[in-house]
Amino acid sequence: MSGHQNAAAKLSELKDGQMKEVVVEGTSVLLARVGERCYAVGANCTHYGAPLVEGHLSGNRIVCPWHHACFDVRNGACEEPPAIDALPSYEVTISEDQIFVHVPEGGPDRRIPFMTKRDPKDARVFVVLGGGAAGYMAAQTLREDGFTGRVVIISKEDRLPYDRPNLSKDYLHGHAEPGWLPLRTEEFFSDFDIEVLRGKKVQSVDTASREISFTDGESVKYDSLLVATGAAPRKLPFQNDRQNNVFLLRSFDDADAVIASAGPAKRVVIVGSSFIGMEAAASLRQRGCEVTVVTPDETPMMKALGPEIGREFQKVHERNGVTFRLRESVKDFTGETDVEWVELGSGERIRADLVVVGIGVKPVADFLDGVELHADGGLITDEHMRIGDSVYAAGDIAHVPDFRTRESVRIEHWRTAMQQGRTAGHNMAGRPTQFAAVPFFWTTQFDVTLNYVGHAAAWDEILIEGDISGHDFIAFYIKDFRVMAAAGMNRDRELAFLEELIRLNMMPSPAELKDGSFDLLNGSLGRAKTSARAML
């Protein structure tokens, strides 16, 4: 066996549940002790390269500190997205308290999970409608689970599946190259016999005959179907296709169109202060544009984060030159051809060279025959992501039972879509799996990042530990005397730990958080003698 085996550390230096990053012959390795066993895997997350030693070890499970991908420390297997590759795993031997790690020469920093290919004798056809996060993850999971029939991803876009969250962040800002965004290469899909039909628009799906019809007149039969068509951006009533300088921001093409129209000194109006709108505002301001955000809310992102955190993001934007028109509606766009003015409900007019509309999305599912839709147009699934006989749904389109409350919820998060796609893939492949994943999302605006774990559509109280203005805090969202979610800045390790507490149903009570009796990662809560609480 070629490679190097070096003494990496002393076993006595590692306590049970502790991790340590070491370097073996130039390779960064993460050591983790679980009971009397010691394991060694790649030190960096296969998603964006976060140092896993700064995350949380829960039994055999490592939670990444940045975007909460999870790995099995025993073999490096990827257990939770947004990572899609496993960690390299290294042989460990222990002799007289010395931990020896064998690192192969030229070994990669990641590995594709073991996946099957198509068997021509297997006539089954499993179709995935939608080339986004949920659709891609389901296709990979089918091959990981040993499905050997045809796997067909059908996408309305003329692209391979790509990293959508980057569109309003680094890509729009100009820090990410177009070639960085595809999740996989053409060769990957070819190697594992995953067909990707691009530029195909669905006309209808007949669930009785199990047939999908396309607008170009073609059709395809399926044995099992995943509907992962996501959601479409909402438009203002007076918005139309003739307004060439008014943009939505949902797809790769949308982002390219905004970039092509943006430039230094361009006057940009962002309609809406959701995460997409605020991220777009930050990115375009960093491109040198003059940016104004118009929102009917009293603070940005108020419905998701509450007023205190929303106000802090507003201050961050204002320090960087963004202007806000709060508690304002947009009444109309005016101009000869392109929009020249954005008219507000108050009567004020704002000059605009381009407008980005970010006022939410609506599910895309009206092409399904024989399936009852939710009032918002989404699809109602059971805990196995099933909506009918051999038909499943996942992603922004799906109302799924919350494993904690059993309430059906629809969550528009990239990672949640991937988690649901993975669960759907398991069930399609014949591995009964209930959806019990913890939601997580992140936003980065200018140099400020906030992470959010759990889900709270509404709350009775927000318990804040730390300093919001100093960007060092955790906010706990409490509903019916139960902590439903937490958001924070510069508390990566704690939030990784909190995800595990939610997953294992071990989250402390609000009373324990308030009186400081719960020790969150060696007293991060206990160090604060008093907490600010927002009663809403």
N, C-alpha and C positions, 0 to 999 in steps of 0.2 A: 504494500500500500504506500503510494507516494504521498509526501506531505511532511508536515512537522508536528511533533508531539512535544509540547513544552509544559513545564510547571506553570500554571496560570495563577494559582492562589492557594491558600491553605483552607481546608474544609472548616477548621475551627474559626476562621474569619467570617464565615457566613452563618447567620442564624436562619432557622427555619422561616421561610417566607421572604427571605432577603435576596436581592439581586445585586450584581456587581459587574461593571463593564471592564474588560481587560483586553489587552492587545497581544495576540499570538502571531509572531512572525509577520507583523504588519497588518493583520486582519483583526478588526474589532469584533469581539465576542462577548455575548451576554451570558454570564453565569447565573444560575438560579438554584437555590436550595429549597427542596420540597420534602419535608421530613428528613430522612437520612439519605435521600438521593440528591444528586447534583446533576444538573443538565446544562448544556451549552448550545446556544443558537445564535443566529446573526443578531448583531447589536442594534440594528436600525430597522424601523418599520418599512415594509415594502410598498407603502402608499406614498408618503412624501419624505421618508427618511428620518423620521423623528427618533431621538435616542430613547429606546425602550426602557432603559434603566431609570428614566424619569417618570415612567408610568406606574402602574400598580400590578402586583402579582397577587392573584386570588386563587389559592390552590394551585392547579396546573395552568391557570389562565393568565396571560399577560394582556393588560389593557394599555394601548398606546396613549401617551399623554396628549397628543395633538388632536387626532380625529377619531380615536377610540376603536380602531381596528383591534381585533383580539386574536391571539395566537396561543396554541398549545405548546407549553415550554418543553414538553417531553419529546416532541418530534418536529416542532416548527409549523405545524399545520395551521392554516388560516381558518379561524372559527367565525369571525364577524368581519364584514366589510367596514370601511371602504377599501381596504386592501383586497387584492384579488390573487396575489401570489403568496406562497408560504415562505417562511424563513429557512435558511440553510440550518441543518442540525448537525452537530459535531459529536464524535465519539468522546466519551469521558471515562477516564480511569482514575481511581484514587489509591494512593499508596502512602502509608505513614503520614497521613494528614495532608499530603500534597494532592492537589487537583491537576491532573494532566488532561489537556485538550488536544485532540488530533485535528489539525486543519489541513485539508487537501490543498496541494499547490494549485493556484489559479482558480480556486473555487468561486462560484458566483455569489452575489449578495442576496439572491432570492431563487426560488424554484417554482415552476409551474406545478400545481397539484397534479397527481396522477389522474389521467383522464382517458376514457375509452374512445374508440372511433366507431364509425358506422360499420355494421355488419350487413352486407347486401342481402342476407337471408332474412333480416328483420324488416318487415314491410311497414311497420308502424311509422306514422308521421306526426311528430309533435311540433306545433306551430306556436311561435311567440310573436304576438302582434305588438310591435313597439321596439325601437332600437335604443331605448334609454337605459337608465340604471337597472330597473327591475327586469327588463327583457334580457339584457346582457347577462345579469347574474343568474337568471333562471337557466339560460342556455349552458353556461359553464357548469352549473350544478347538475344538470341532466347528465353531462358527460362524466363528471366526477362520480356520480351515483351509479354509473355503469350502463346507462341507456344506450343502446346500439342501433336504434332506428334513425330515421332522418330527423335532424333538428334544424328548423327553419326560422330565422329571425326576419320579420318583415318590417321595414322602416319606411316612413314617408319621406325621410331625408335621404339625400344622395351621399351619405357618409356612413362610415363605420361608427359603432357606438363610441362616444367621447365623454370627457370629463366636463359635464355641464356646469358644476359650481364655479369653475374657473372663468366662465364667460364674463360674469359681472365683476370678477376680481382681477387676477393677474393678467388675463388675456385682454380685457378691455383697457386695463391700465397700460399695457404694452410690455409687461415683464415676461409673459409666456409666449413662446413661439407656437404657430399653428400645429406644427408637428408634434408638440408635446401633449396635445389634448386627446388623441385617440386612445382608448383603453387597451386595445390590442392591434396587432398588425394583420395585414392580409394573410400572411403566412400562418399565423396562429389559427385563424378560422379554417384555413385550408387543411392544416395539419390534423385538426380534430374534427373535421367533417361537419362544421357548423356553417350552414348556408346563410348568407345575408343578402336578402333581396332588397335593393335600395330603390328609392323613388317610387314606391308602390303606395297608392292611396286606396283605402278600403271603401267600397260602396256599401256592403252589407255583410253580416254574418248570420247565417241560418243555423242556429244551434240544433234544430231537429235533424237536418240532413248533414250537419257537420261540414258545411261548405262556406268558404270565404270568397266573396266576389269583389273584384277590383274595378276601379273606374275605367281602366283601359280595356275592359271586357274579359280579362282572364280570371281564372278562379283556381282554388286549391282546396282539396279535401284534407281533413285532419282527423286524427284519432284522439288527440288531446290538445287543448288550446289554452294559452295564457293570454289574457287581455291586459296589456301594459301600455296603453296608448297615451297615458299621462293626461295632462291638462293643457288647455289653450289660454293664452293671455286674454283678459277682458279688455274691451275697447270702450272708449267714451262714446256717447250717443251721436256726437257730431264728428266723429273721426271717420275718415274715408280713405280709400286707396289712392285718391288723387293728391293727397298731401304727402309729397315726396320727402319732406324733412321731418315727418312724424314716425317714430319707431317704437316697436315693442322689443322686449329683450328676453327671448326664450330659447332661441336656437343659435347655432354657430353662424348661420347666415345673418340672423338679426344682429349679432355682435359685429360681424364684418361690416354690415351696412352702417352701424353707428360709428365705427372707427373711420370708415371712409368719409363720413360727413363731419366728423369732429376735427378740431384743430385749435391751435392757440388763438385766444381772443374770441372764439366762437361763443355766442350766447346760448346756453343750454337751459331749458326748463324741464325739470323732472316732475312728473305728475304722480304723486303717491310717495309715501315715506315707509314702505315696506323694506324688507332686507334687500330685495333686488334694487329698488329705487335708491336706497342709501348707498349701496355698494357701487352702483352706477355713478352716483353723484361724486363719490370719492375718487373713482377711477378717472372720470372725465375732468375733474378739477386738477388732478395730477398730470393730465395731458395739457393743461394750460387754459382750459375753457372757463368761462364765467358761468357759474352754476347757481340756479335758483331752484329750490325744492318747494313745491306747493302741496299742502296736505290738509284735509279737514280735521285732523287730530291735533290735540294740544301739544303733543311731543311726538317725535319720530318713533316708529316701531312700538307704540304704546300698547297696542292690543296683544303683542307677544311678550313684551318685557316689563311693562309698567312705566309710570311716569319718571321715576328717578333715574333709571338706566337710560331711558329715552332722552332725557334732558342732557345727560352726560355725553351721549353720542352727538347730540345737537351742538354742544359746546366744542367738541373735537372738530366737527365740520366747520363751525364758524371760525375757529382759530386758523383753519386752513383756507378761509376765504369763501366758503359756501354760504349763500343767503337763504333764509327760510321765510315762507309765507304760511304761517300756522293758522289753523281754524279757517281755512279758505277752501272754497270749491272752484273748479274751473268751469266757467259758463260756456265758453266758445273758443274756437280758433278762427282767426281772421287773416286774410291775405289774398293776393290775386291768384296765385297758384300754390306756392309753398306757404306754409304758415309763417306769418310775420309777427303776429301778436297773440299772446295768450290772455284771454279776458277772464277775470276772476269774478266771483259772485258779488264781491264788494264794489265792483265797478273799476278796479285798478286794471291796467293793462301792462303786461310784461313783454318787452321785446324779445324775440326768439329767432335764432338761426336754425336750431333743431330742438325737437321735443322728444323726450322719452316717456312713454306711458307705462307705469307700473302699478296697476290698481287691482292686482289679484288675478287668479286664473279660475277656469271652470273645467270640470272633467269632460273628456271626449269619449262618449260611449253610445251616442245616439244611433250608431250603425248596427247595434245588436238587436236581432229579432228574437222574441220569446224570452226576454230577460227583463225583470222589473228593475227600474232605476230608482235610486234615492232621489229625494226632492231636489238635491243640488245637481243631479245628473250623473252622480257616481254610481258605483256598483257595490252591493252589499255582500260581503263574503262571510263564511263561517271561519272558525279558528284555523282551518287548514287552507285558507285562501280560496275556497271553492265557492262558485256561484251557481253551479248547475252540473249536470252530468258531463264529466270530463272537461269542464270549463272552469277556469280559475281567473282571478284578477289580482293585480299587485301594483303598487306605486301610487302616484297622485290620484289615481282614479278610484282607489279602493277604500271602502269603509270596513274596518277590521275590528273585531272585539279586542279591547284593551285587556291584557292578561291580568291586570290588577283590579280593574273595576267592572269588567265585562261589558262596559259601555262601548258601542260601536263608534269608532273615530276614524277620520280621514286626515292624514298627516302629509304635508307637502315638503318632505325632506329627502334629499338625495340618498343619505345613508339608509333611511327607513325604506325607501323604494328598493334598495339593494337587498336589505334584510328580508323584505316581503318576497322579492323575486327568488331568493334562495329557498325560503320556506315553500313557495309554490313549486319550485323545481324538485325539491325532495318529494313532495306529495305526488306530483305527476310521474315521477320515477318509481313510485310504489314504496316510498319510505314515509309512512304516516308521521307527520311532524306538525305540532301545534305552533302557531306564531306566538312567541313569547319574548321578543327582542325589545330592548330598551331604545327609544328614540334618542337621537343626538344630532345637533347641527352646530355649525360655527359660522361666524361672520368676521371678516377683516375689513376695516375701513381706515384708510390712511395707515398709521402704524399701530392701530388698536385692534386686538382680537378678543372676541367674546365667545365662550363655549357654553352650550346649553344641553343638559341631559334630562331625560324624562319628558313628560307632556302635561301641560296645564292649559286647557282652553280658557279657563276662567279660574279666579282665585278669590279667597276671602281676605288673605293677608300675604304680604311679602316680608319675610324676615331677612334682614341684611346684616351680614357679619363682615366687618372690614370697612374699607374706605373706597367708595365709588369714585370720588374725584381723583384719588390716587391710583385708580385702576388696579386695585388689589382687594378683591372682595368675592364673596359668594352670596347670592340671593336665593332664598328658599321660597318656593311658591306653594302655599298651603291652601287646601280646599277641604272643607268638612273635617277639620282637625287632622289632616293627613298631608305629608309632604309629597307633592306630585311631581315636582321638577326643581332643578337648580341651575342657575346660570352664574358665570363668574369670569373674572379676568385675572391672569397670572396665578391661577390656582389649578394648574393642569393635573398635578398628582391627586389633589383632593377630588376633583371632578371625575377622574378615572375611577377612584375608589367609590364615589357616590353611584356611579353607573352599576357597579357590582352590588352595592347595597340595594338598589332598586330591583335589579334582576333577581336577587336572592330573597326579596321581600324582607329585608333587614334594615330598612331606613328608620332612623330614630324618629321619635315623635316630636312634634313642635315644642312640647314642654321640655324635652331633653335638650333640644337645641337652645332654647331660651335660657335655661338655668345653667348651661355649661357643663352638665353632667356627662354629655356624650363627647368623647375624645376623638375628634376627626383627624386622623393621621398625626398622632403624637401631640395633640393639643392645639391645632390650628384654630379651633373654635374657642378653646379655653383661654387663649392669650388675649382675647378681647373681653374686657370686663363689662362692657355695655354693648348693646346692639341697637342699630337704628331699625325701626319697624315701620313699614308703610301700610297703614290700614286703608284698604280700598273698598 
